[in-house]
């Protein structure tokens, strides 16, 4: 384990010398609320993320349990974000939740909930001091999780997703706020052609046109090969270059029975090597927005396990 740690440190140093790519981390409900409510938890998170060169926190900003802190206690967000900014982090409001079944927010009947979710963030940003405002929003709304998803309904569901995405971006424009909004998207959306507003093309292209950036769920444990991280991001990077958008490449760290979708069974040295290879492939592209890791708690547990 000690040798692995040295190898990981060396590869991280090498990546840093070449100009480290931006790194984000998804931070889900429980961890986000603990950071907001406990200075000790926040301090531990900041220290860990800085040690891993993470510079952007996707911080959950919706209901958890019986509370919605962004509405009930916005001061907690103001204090946390201001502290994060002082330390050099950017903070995006993370919207989407398995707890709330937000994949259903794409359905017409649940559009009011979908709009209200983003409205709370825009309202918060509109009244917060500059140093306490969110830098962006990351929407993790995954229509493919719906029970209705399948060959018979997926095109209709994707059109619903595009409709609500367009509504969210219209809300942003109306607010005139300086924040970027992106969506999480599986890499295989580039293989589903959808007709929307008179144009038939891959769902990935429709989404890239709508949002400021996409966080591509490029969940593989190797950079190279036809089933690797680089190959699965190729179409999205090429399209984003043409459209002046960005692609953040998401990597998985949580356990999964299908090992190839996660780094959980691999080491920090492996992660450093594969991210370095991916950056070598795309680092010169203006469309490459770095990496996002899923998710904070799994990342810490994974690192801690390798230290034992």
C-alpha positions as CSV (number, residue, x, y, z in Angstrom):
1,X,0.0,0.0,0.0
2,X,2.9,2.3,0.7
3,X,4.3,1.8,-2.8
4,X,0.8,2.6,-4.3
5,X,0.7,5.8,-2.3
6,X,4.1,6.9,-3.6
7,X,3.1,6.0,-7.2
8,X,-0.1,8.0,-6.8
9,X,1.7,11.0,-5.4
10,X,4.3,10.9,-8.2
11,X,1.6,10.7,-10.9
12,X,-0.3,13.6,-9.3
13,X,2.8,15.6,-9.2
14,X,3.5,14.8,-12.9
15,X,-0.1,15.9,-13.8
16,X,0.4,19.1,-11.8
17,X,3.6,19.9,-13.6
18,X,1.8,19.5,-17.0
19,X,-1.0,21.8,-15.7
20,X,-3.6,20.0,-13.7
21,X,-7.0,19.8,-15.2
22,X,-9.9,21.2,-13.1
23,X,-11.5,18.7,-10.8
24,X,-15.0,18.6,-9.3
25,X,-16.7,16.3,-6.9
26,X,-20.4,15.5,-6.5
27,X,-21.4,15.9,-2.8
28,X,-24.7,14.3,-2.0
29,X,-27.4,15.1,0.5
30,X,-26.1,13.8,3.8
31,X,-22.5,14.9,3.3
32,X,-23.6,18.4,2.0
33,X,-25.9,18.9,5.0
34,X,-23.2,17.8,7.4
35,X,-20.7,20.3,5.9
36,X,-23.3,23.0,6.1
37,X,-24.2,22.4,9.7
38,X,-20.8,21.4,11.1
39,X,-17.6,23.6,10.8
40,X,-15.6,20.5,11.7
41,X,-17.1,18.5,8.8
42,X,-16.6,21.4,6.4
43,X,-12.9,21.8,7.5
44,X,-12.3,18.0,7.0
45,X,-13.9,18.2,3.5
46,X,-11.9,21.2,2.5
47,X,-8.6,19.6,3.6
48,X,-9.4,16.3,1.8
49,X,-10.4,18.0,-1.4
50,X,-7.4,20.3,-1.5
51,X,-5.2,17.3,-1.0
52,X,-6.7,15.7,-4.1
53,X,-6.5,18.9,-6.2
54,X,-10.3,19.2,-6.4
55,X,-11.3,22.8,-7.0
56,X,-15.1,22.6,-7.5
57,X,-17.7,21.3,-5.2
58,X,-21.1,20.2,-6.4
59,X,-23.0,21.0,-3.2
60,X,-26.5,19.6,-2.8
61,X,-29.0,22.4,-2.5
62,X,-32.5,20.9,-2.1
63,X,-34.6,19.0,0.4
64,X,-33.1,16.3,2.6
65,X,-35.2,14.6,5.2
66,X,-37.6,17.1,6.7
67,X,-35.5,20.2,5.8
68,X,-34.6,22.4,2.9
69,X,-31.7,24.4,4.2
70,X,-31.4,26.7,1.2
71,X,-34.9,27.9,1.9
72,X,-35.0,27.6,5.7
73,X,-31.4,28.5,6.7
74,X,-29.7,30.3,3.7
75,X,-27.1,31.7,6.1
76,X,-25.5,28.2,6.3
77,X,-25.0,28.3,2.5
78,X,-23.7,31.9,2.6
79,X,-21.1,31.0,5.3
80,X,-20.0,27.8,3.6
81,X,-19.7,29.2,0.1
82,X,-17.8,32.3,1.3
83,X,-15.4,30.0,3.2
84,X,-15.0,27.8,0.1
85,X,-14.3,30.8,-2.1
86,X,-11.6,32.1,0.3
87,X,-9.9,28.7,0.0
88,X,-10.0,28.8,-3.8
89,X,-12.9,26.5,-4.5
90,X,-15.8,27.1,-6.8
91,X,-19.3,25.9,-5.7
92,X,-22.1,24.7,-7.9
93,X,-25.6,23.9,-6.5
94,X,-26.2,20.2,-7.0
95,X,-29.9,19.6,-7.9
96,X,-31.3,16.1,-8.3
97,X,-31.9,13.4,-5.7
98,X,-32.7,9.7,-5.5
99,X,-34.4,10.6,-2.2
100,X,-36.8,12.9,-4.0
101,X,-37.1,10.8,-7.2
102,X,-36.2,13.9,-9.3
103,X,-36.0,11.9,-12.5
104,X,-39.8,12.3,-12.4
105,X,-39.4,16.1,-12.6
106,X,-39.1,15.7,-16.4
107,X,-42.8,14.7,-16.6
108,X,-45.3,17.4,-17.4
109,X,-47.2,16.8,-14.2
110,X,-44.1,17.6,-12.1
111,X,-42.9,20.7,-13.9
112,X,-43.9,22.9,-11.0
113,X,-41.5,21.0,-8.7
114,X,-38.8,21.1,-11.4
115,X,-39.0,24.9,-11.7
116,X,-39.3,25.5,-7.9
117,X,-36.1,23.4,-7.4
118,X,-34.0,25.8,-9.6
119,X,-36.0,28.9,-8.5
120,X,-34.8,28.5,-4.9
121,X,-31.2,28.6,-6.0
122,X,-31.7,31.6,-8.3
123,X,-33.6,33.4,-5.5
124,X,-30.7,32.6,-3.0
125,X,-28.1,33.8,-5.5
126,X,-30.1,37.0,-6.2
127,X,-29.9,38.1,-2.5
128,X,-26.6,36.6,-1.4
129,X,-23.4,38.8,-1.2
130,X,-21.1,38.2,-4.2
131,X,-18.7,36.2,-2.1
132,X,-21.5,33.8,-1.1
133,X,-23.1,33.1,-4.4
134,X,-23.0,29.8,-6.2
135,X,-20.7,29.8,-9.3
136,X,-23.0,27.4,-11.1
137,X,-25.6,24.7,-11.0
138,X,-25.1,21.0,-11.7
139,X,-28.4,19.2,-12.6
140,X,-28.3,15.5,-12.0
141,X,-31.7,14.5,-13.4
142,X,-31.5,11.1,-15.0
143,X,-34.5,10.2,-17.2
144,X,-33.1,6.7,-17.9
145,X,-33.8,5.8,-14.2
146,X,-37.6,6.0,-14.8
147,X,-39.5,2.8,-14.7
148,X,-41.1,3.9,-18.0
149,X,-37.7,4.1,-19.8
150,X,-37.4,1.6,-22.6
151,X,-37.4,1.4,-26.4
152,X,-41.1,2.3,-26.5
153,X,-40.9,5.5,-24.3
154,X,-37.3,6.7,-24.2
155,X,-37.7,9.1,-27.1
156,X,-40.7,10.7,-25.5
157,X,-39.0,10.9,-22.1
158,X,-35.9,12.5,-23.6
159,X,-38.1,15.1,-25.3
160,X,-39.6,15.8,-21.9
161,X,-36.1,16.1,-20.5
162,X,-35.2,18.6,-23.3
163,X,-38.4,20.6,-22.7
164,X,-37.7,21.0,-18.9
165,X,-34.0,21.7,-19.7
166,X,-35.0,24.5,-22.0
167,X,-37.3,25.9,-19.3
168,X,-34.5,25.8,-16.7
169,X,-32.1,27.7,-19.0
170,X,-34.8,30.2,-19.8
171,X,-35.1,30.8,-16.0
172,X,-31.4,31.4,-15.9
173,X,-31.5,33.9,-18.7
174,X,-34.4,35.7,-17.1
175,X,-32.5,36.0,-13.8
176,X,-29.5,37.6,-15.6
177,X,-27.3,35.9,-13.1
178,X,-23.6,35.1,-13.8
179,X,-23.6,31.4,-13.2
180,X,-23.0,28.4,-15.4
181,X,-25.5,25.6,-15.6
182,X,-24.7,22.1,-16.7
183,X,-26.3,18.7,-16.7
184,X,-25.1,15.2,-15.9
185,X,-25.4,12.9,-18.9
186,X,-24.4,9.3,-19.6
187,X,-22.0,8.9,-22.5
188,X,-24.3,6.6,-24.4
189,X,-26.8,9.4,-25.0
190,X,-24.8,10.1,-28.2
191,X,-26.2,6.9,-29.6
192,X,-29.9,7.9,-29.2
193,X,-31.3,10.2,-31.9
194,X,-34.2,12.3,-30.9
195,X,-36.4,14.6,-32.9
196,X,-37.0,17.8,-30.9
197,X,-38.2,21.2,-32.1
198,X,-37.9,20.1,-35.7
199,X,-34.4,18.7,-35.6
200,X,-33.4,15.0,-35.3
201,X,-30.0,14.4,-33.8
202,X,-28.3,12.7,-30.9
203,X,-29.7,13.6,-27.5
204,X,-26.2,14.5,-26.4
205,X,-26.1,17.2,-29.0
206,X,-29.4,18.7,-28.0
207,X,-28.3,18.8,-24.4
208,X,-24.9,20.3,-25.2
209,X,-26.6,23.1,-27.1
210,X,-29.0,23.9,-24.3
211,X,-26.6,23.9,-21.3
212,X,-23.4,25.8,-20.6
213,X,-21.6,22.5,-20.0
214,X,-22.2,18.8,-19.6
215,X,-20.9,16.5,-16.9
216,X,-20.4,13.4,-18.9
217,X,-20.9,10.2,-16.9
218,X,-18.0,8.5,-18.6
219,X,-17.9,5.6,-16.1
220,X,-15.0,3.4,-17.2
221,X,-11.9,2.4,-15.3
222,X,-9.4,2.7,-18.2
223,X,-8.6,5.6,-20.5
224,X,-7.6,3.7,-23.6
225,X,-9.4,1.2,-25.8
226,X,-12.7,1.2,-27.7
227,X,-14.6,0.9,-24.3
228,X,-12.4,3.4,-22.5
229,X,-12.9,6.9,-21.1
230,X,-11.2,8.6,-24.1
231,X,-13.3,6.8,-26.7
232,X,-16.6,7.4,-25.0
233,X,-15.9,11.1,-24.7
234,X,-14.8,11.6,-28.2
235,X,-18.1,12.6,-29.8
236,X,-19.0,14.9,-27.0
237,X,-15.7,16.7,-27.0
238,X,-15.7,17.1,-30.7
239,X,-19.3,18.5,-30.7
240,X,-18.6,20.8,-27.8
241,X,-15.5,22.2,-29.6
242,X,-17.8,23.2,-32.5
243,X,-20.4,24.8,-30.3
244,X,-18.1,26.6,-27.8
245,X,-19.2,24.4,-24.9
246,X,-17.4,22.4,-22.3
247,X,-17.4,18.7,-21.2
248,X,-16.5,17.7,-17.7
249,X,-15.6,14.0,-17.7
250,X,-17.2,12.2,-14.8
251,X,-15.6,9.1,-13.2
252,X,-17.1,6.7,-10.7
253,X,-15.5,5.6,-7.4
254,X,-18.5,3.8,-5.7
255,X,-18.7,0.0,-5.6
256,X,-20.4,-1.7,-8.5
257,X,-20.7,-5.4,-9.5
258,X,-19.7,-4.4,-13.0
259,X,-16.1,-3.5,-12.3
260,X,-15.3,-1.7,-15.5
261,X,-17.6,1.2,-14.6
262,X,-15.7,2.2,-11.4
263,X,-12.3,2.8,-10.0
264,X,-13.4,1.4,-6.6
265,X,-11.5,-1.9,-7.2
266,X,-8.4,0.0,-8.4
267,X,-5.8,2.3,-6.7
268,X,-5.1,6.0,-6.5
269,X,-2.1,5.3,-8.8
270,X,-4.5,3.8,-11.3
271,X,-6.8,6.8,-11.2
272,X,-3.9,9.2,-11.6
273,X,-2.5,7.3,-14.5
274,X,-5.9,7.1,-16.4
275,X,-6.8,10.7,-15.7
276,X,-3.3,11.7,-16.9
277,X,-3.8,9.7,-20.1
278,X,-7.2,11.3,-20.6
279,X,-5.8,14.8,-20.1
280,X,-3.1,14.0,-22.6
281,X,-5.7,13.1,-25.2
282,X,-8.0,16.2,-24.6
283,X,-6.0,18.7,-22.6
284,X,-5.4,20.9,-25.7
285,X,-9.1,21.1,-26.4
286,X,-11.0,24.2,-25.3
287,X,-13.9,21.9,-24.7
288,X,-12.2,19.8,-22.1
289,X,-13.5,21.0,-18.7
290,X,-11.5,18.5,-16.5
291,X,-12.9,15.8,-14.3
292,X,-15.7,15.2,-11.8
293,X,-15.6,12.4,-9.3
294,X,-18.6,10.5,-8.0
295,X,-18.8,11.1,-5.1
296,X,-17.3,12.8,-2.1
297,X,-18.0,10.1,0.6
298,X,-17.0,7.3,-1.7
299,X,-13.8,9.1,-2.6
300,X,-12.8,9.5,1.0
301,X,-13.7,6.0,1.9
302,X,-11.8,4.7,-1.1
303,X,-8.7,6.7,-0.2
304,X,-8.9,5.7,3.5
305,X,-9.1,2.0,2.6
306,X,-5.9,2.2,0.6
307,X,-4.1,3.7,3.6
308,X,-4.8,0.7,5.8
